[in-house]
Structure formats: C-alpha cells, structure tokens
Amino acid sequence: MTAPERLTVRGPEDILGFIPHSLGYWPASSLVAMTLHGTTLGATLRLDLPTPAGQAAPFGFADAVRRYLESDQDADGALLAVFTSDAGMVPPSAYDLLISTVQCSLEQAGMPVRAAWFVGDVYWRDALCSDGSCCPLPGRPVQEIRDSMLNAEMVYRGSSVGPAPRSGSVPEAPVPAMHLAAVREAQAGWEEELGGLSRSRAQFSAVLGFWQMLLDRTPPVAWLPDIERDAFLRATLLVPTWRDAVMVMAAAGRNAAEAGAEQFKVFADGNGGGGADEAVVSLPVLPPNPHRASAAGKPGAAAAEEAGGRAPALGPPRRTGNGAPLRSVPAGSGTPVGPGPVPAGYGEVLMGVAPNVPDWEGLDALDRILGNLAVLGGQAAAAALTMRGWVAWCRGRGSYAAAHLGQALELDPDYRLAELLLDLVGRGTLCGWAARKEAAWQKFGEDTAG
C-alpha cells in the first residue's frame, strides 16, 4: 500500500508513527522498509525478522527486501525500521549486520537507505548513529511516536491501529447460537436447491445480480443479521464457479465475470444450459436501498432489488478500473451488449494484471460482506476467508492475507484456492496492482491518495 501525499513529516517519530497506520497494527519482531520518491513516502513492506541462524547469514533476507522494494519502480531511496525488544536494540545489536547487509543491497539497486531506526518496547533510537552525545542510550521514549503530530492526524482522519493479524485463530461467531443454527439450517436448504444448477447460465447470472446489488450499495448499508440472505450468500460461495465470478466482478466488473465464465465453458450445452428463459431458483428478498442510483430513474432495476426474486434484466452499470464504462450483460446471456473494452480474463484479474486499476470500492465492499459471512463458520467460512485473503493480497497486505488464508486452511485443510494463494504470499509474490503506485490500494481514501 502506498502512503498518502498530504501528510507532513516533521521528524522520525512521525515516520515511525505512520507505520502502524499503514500496516493496520503495531509490528513486532519485524523489519519495516519504506520506499521514497524524493521526499515523499512510497510503499510499505513488513517482514518477520530472521531467526538467529538467518541473522548470521543475512544475504538471502536482504535480497528478499530488495526484490520487494524494486516493484516500486519510482523509488530512489528507502527507510528502515527494526521493531524488536529493548534488549534487542542495545548496541551492539544482533541486527546491526542485518541492517548493513540490507543497506548494501538497496544501495546497489539504486535505493540508498537514508535513515534507519530501532523501535523497542519502551525506547527507540537511530540505528545508524553511534555518537552518544547526540544519540544517548537507551534512546528516546516510544511514547513520542504514539504522541507524534502525524499519528494524531491519522487518528483524526479516522485511521486506527488494531491487533496484529493471527493466522492460527479462526474467528468466533459473535452471534447468538439460535441465529447461527438458523442460518446453517437455511444454508443447507439453499445448497439443496442450488445443487444441480452450478452449470446453469441463468442461475449464474441471477447469483451475480444478487451479489452485485449488495456490492453496489453506496454508502455501505449496515450489515444487520438476515437468515435467508446470509444463508444464500454462503451457499453460493460453495460453488467454485460462482465464488470466482464474484471475486472477478468485484474487481473488474460484471462484464468480465460473465465473459470469463463463457471463456472457460462453465455452462452446460443443450437442456439445462439455458438461456434467458431458463427457470432459476427464487432469490432472497433484499430491503430497498435508498442510495441506489437506479432507484431514482430506473424503476425496473429498483423493483428487482425490492422484490429480490430474480436477477435484473440488465445488470446495473459498473466501470472498469481505468474509468471506462463496461457493457451491460442481459440476464442469462453471455454476449456483451453495446460498445466497451474487451474484458480481462479470470487469471489476469485474480493475479492483479488487469484491469489497469481495479474497482477498490467494489473490493472493499466484498471484504466487508465476507467478514460478516466468515464468522458463521463452516466450509463456507473457509471460502469467505480465502476470498478475504485474496483481497488483502491485492491490497499489498501480506500479513493479513496470510492470516485469512491460514484460518481458511484451519477450517478446511484441503481448500485448494487457499493453498495456492498462501503459496504466492509465502514466496513473496506481489499482486500486480500492489506493485504499481497508480493502481495500489489507498487505505485512507482518495483525498489523501499517494
């Protein structure tokens, strides 16, 4: 994730105070590296500190840092912060060799380290200064970082620092046991009704239409418990074709999701393949959305949402990441209508290669919905957590991605998509959007976009 441009850095405590907001949590046993574009902060990277054996041979670690930061092609410098214990920052520190090795690697890559710090439990100090007259031990109070002007400004803007993500703990459902039982019972009913329709073009379109109505609710509507809605959504996540299409639609629009399904020939031919006239399972009823643009001038689309029974005849207009309007796709048809760009393929979207800039609002909405579905547990939660892991990976938040994917595999050790994504995260592969500043997710909104 890139840093916002409209923040004033007055000193190192401001930079160090920004790091937890950028990551979403206060790091521990971590090296944090930030790229620089002149005097502007760029991307933030966090890596676990190496083991004692790795500290003795730090060249592989330094190469990994360099590879990550080289994805920011405009970077001309770097900053380093080692978050450790107070004991770990007392000179000579066990991490002195690590820092110097990373310095050399980044210098050779054209990103010289301009400053580096140790941040302990109670104190922090300049890692490159050994002059006791200007950098007396044990350092300066960490409270200076927490009280910095930039930290206060971030809090004022609505940013918060939460707990560090943990991959080993499956989220517990903060819902009454009776509601949980009711959702799971309803979900079993939906699974039975939808079970034979995974290759139905009309049902595919109806499922996407239902998800789209939820993703397009702007501003976000409070997620209140709803047995049938949540049960239906969780049931659709158990169909890989629909799951993948929802991910693609959130990032690249419905046109890409429809065209990709056609490309992979997921629909049955002949009887059961269906067109617009094929019967579909009636969908749950959604309450009217007063913020929906179509409700003001397109009564047909608004009525479809209020009734919630069938997918709208024409999907509401969405946009590609570069701002171009997408072609609408009639329900039950895989043929794009009207002018528009050629949609990206599923693989390109899932790897963050296309579109040029994803629909971050759509992905943010998807993440919020999935978070509410995941707490209900079960195999559907494994699907929801895997999708959240993908969204986190797209955002460039590897720690959160690993945590969500680890939780998914704890629920279902054989969940293949989670295994594949966790392998990408573990190998340090960056999502294409996260690797480009113009496409990267902005946690703090467009008004502070870097």
C-alpha positions, 0 to 999 in steps of 0.5 A, spaced: 500 500 500 502 506 498 502 512 503 498 518 502 501 525 499 498 530 504 501 528 510 507 532 513 513 529 516 516 533 521 521 528 524 522 520 525 517 519 530 512 521 525 515 516 520 515 511 525 508 513 527 505 512 520 507 505 520 502 502 524 497 506 520 499 503 514 500 496 516 493 496 520 497 494 527 503 495 531 509 490 528 513 486 532 519 482 531 519 485 524 523 489 519 519 495 516 522 498 509 519 504 506 520 506 499 521 514 497 520 518 491 524 524 493 521 526 499 515 523 499 513 516 502 512 510 497 510 503 499 510 499 505 513 492 506 513 488 513 517 482 514 518 477 520 525 478 522 530 472 521 531 467 526 538 467 529 541 462 524 538 467 518 541 473 522 548 470 521 547 469 514 543 475 512 544 475 504 538 471 502 533 476 507 536 482 504 535 480 497 528 478 499 527 486 501 530 488 495 526 484 490 520 487 494 522 494 494 524 494 486 516 493 484 516 500 486 519 502 480 519 510 482 523 509 488 530 512 489 531 511 496 528 507 502 527 507 510 528 502 515 525 500 521 527 494 526 521 493 531 524 488 536 525 488 544 529 493 548 534 488 549 534 487 542 536 494 540 542 495 545 548 496 541 551 492 539 545 489 536 544 482 533 541 486 527 546 491 526 549 486 520 542 485 518 541 492 517 548 493 513 547 487 509 540 490 507 543 497 506 548 494 501 543 491 497 538 497 496 544 501 495 546 497 489 539 497 486 539 504 486 535 505 493 540 508 498 537 507 505 537 514 508 535 513 515 534 507 519 531 506 526 530 501 532 523 501 535 523 497 542 518 496 547 519 502 551 525 506 547 527 507 540 533 510 537 537 511 530 540 505 528 545 508 524 548 513 529 553 511 534 555 518 537 552 518 544 552 525 545 547 526 540 544 519 540 544 517 548 542 510 550 537 507 551 534 512 546 528 516 546 521 514 549 516 510 544 511 514 547 513 520 542 511 516 536 504 514 539 504 522 541 507 524 534 503 530 530 502 525 524 499 519 528 494 524 531 492 526 524 491 519 522 487 518 528 483 524 526 482 522 519 479 516 522 485 511 521 486 506 527 491 501 529 488 494 531 491 487 533 496 484 529 493 479 524 493 471 527 493 466 522 492 460 527 485 463 530 479 462 526 474 467 528 468 466 533 461 467 531 459 473 535 452 471 534 447 468 538 447 460 537 439 460 535 441 465 529 447 461 527 443 454 527 438 458 523 442 460 518 446 453 517 439 450 517 437 455 511 444 454 508 443 447 507 436 448 504 439 453 499 445 448 497 439 443 496 436 447 491 442 450 488 445 443 487 444 441 480 444 448 477 452 450 478 452 449 470 446 453 469 447 460 465 441 463 468 442 461 475 449 464 474 447 470 472 441 471 477 447 469 483 451 475 480 445 480 480 444 478 487 451 479 489 452 485 485 446 489 488 449 488 495 456 490 492 453 496 489 450 499 495 453 506 496 454 508 502 455 501 505 448 499 508 449 496 515 450 489 515 444 487 520 443 479 521 438 476 515 437 468 515 435 467 508 440 472 505 446 470 509 444 463 508 444 464 500 450 468 500 454 462 503 451 457 499 453 460 493 460 461 495 460 453 495 460 453 488 467 454 485 464 457 479 460 462 482 465 464 488 470 466 482 465 470 478 464 474 484 471 475 486 472 477 478 466 482 478 468 485 484 474 487 481 473 488 474 466 488 473 460 484 471 462 484 464 468 480 465 465 475 470 460 473 465 465 473 459 470 469 463 465 464 465 463 463 457 471 463 456 472 457 460 465 453 458 462 453 465 455 452 462 452 446 460 450 445 452 443 443 450 437 442 456 439 445 462 444 450 459 439 455 458 438 461 456 434 467 458 428 463 459 431 458 463 427 457 470 432 459 476 431 458 483 427 464 487 432 469 490 432 472 497 428 478 498 433 484 499 430 491 503 430 497 498 436 501 498 435 508 498 442 510 495 441 506 489 442 510 483 437 506 479 432 507 484 431 514 482 430 513 474 430 506 473 424 503 476 425 496 473 432 495 476 429 498 483 423 493 483 428 487 482 432 489 488 425 490 492 422 484 490 429 480 490 426 474 486 430 474 480 436 477 477 435 484 473 434 484 466 440 488 465 445 488 470 446 495 473 452 499 470 459 498 473 466 501 470 472 498 469 478 500 473 481 505 468 474 509 468 471 506 462 464 504 462 463 496 461 457 493 457 451 491 460 450 483 460 442 481 459 440 476 464 442 469 462 446 471 456 453 471 455 454 476 449 456 483 451 451 488 449 453 495 446 460 498 445 466 497 451 473 494 452 474 487 451 474 484 458 480 481 462 480 474 463 479 470 470 487 469 471 489 476 469 484 479 474 485 474 480 493 475 479 492 483 479 494 484 471 488 487 469 484 491 469 489 497 469 486 499 476 481 495 479 474 497 482 477 498 490 470 500 492 467 494 489 473 490 493 472 493 499 465 492 499 466 484 498 471 484 504 466 487 508 460 482 506 465 476 507 467 478 514 460 478 516 459 471 512 466 468 515 464 468 522 458 463 521 463 458 520 463 452 516 466 450 509 463 456 507 467 460 512 473 457 509 471 460 502 469 467 505 476 467 508 480 465 502 476 470 498 478 475 504 485 473 503 485 474 496 483 481 497 488 483 502 493 480 497 491 485 492 491 490 497 499 489 498 497 486 505 501 480 506 500 479 513 493 479 513 492 475 507 496 470 510 492 470 516 485 469 512 488 464 508 491 460 514 484 460 518 481 458 511 486 452 511 484 451 519 477 450 517 478 446 511 485 443 510 484 441 503 481 448 500 485 448 494 484 456 492 487 457 499 493 453 498 495 456 492 494 463 494 498 462 501 503 459 496 504 466 492 504 470 499 509 465 502 514 466 496 513 473 496 509 474 490 506 481 489 499 482 486 500 486 480 496 492 482 500 492 489 506 493 485 504 499 481 503 506 485 497 508 480 493 502 481 495 500 489 490 500 494 489 507 498 487 505 505 485 512 507 481 514 501 482 518 495 483 525 498 489 523 501 491 518 495 499 517 494 
